């Protein structure tokens, strides 16, 4: 049973992402297109579970499977699709057994990539919604300190609403950008 813990934002998360993204890109090789920092640790000023989420875009998702032993050699557990078709998922624990990293790998152009990046970018641009998310996470962690499923379920409706707002905001951003060019 894992403890559900959310902690104040830590500036070191950015550095931890940068270090790990280089290691992962080196192991995955030329298949990697981009590595993005996603999840709550990528959103300044909000509480988060202290786990760095990396979103890796690759040229060919099936080539990722050939890198499983390389990923294991740098401490990752291979999880396959883990409930999301077209994804390859890896997770890493530190020596004390605490989860430190999640890696979500999708083929370039995947709707999942777009969804994650829109959510992150929207939350960074909308501090009021980010703080509401932060407060919800704190409340749920306190209510369900040993039940990650209930914690995740409690965030679901809020996340869906933010994803809807993020998709609309992204369309507005794209249209404003095309007007100014």
Secondary structure, 3 states (H helix, E strand, C coil): CCCCCCECCCCHHHHHHHHHHHHHHHHHHHHEEEEEEECHHHCCCCCECCCEEEEEEECCHHHHHHHHHHHHHCCEEECCCCCCCCCEEEEEECCCCCEEEEEEEEECCCHHHHHHHHHHHHHHHCHHHHHHHHHHHHHHHHHCCCCHHHHHHHHHHHHHHHHHHHHHHHHHHHHHHHHHC
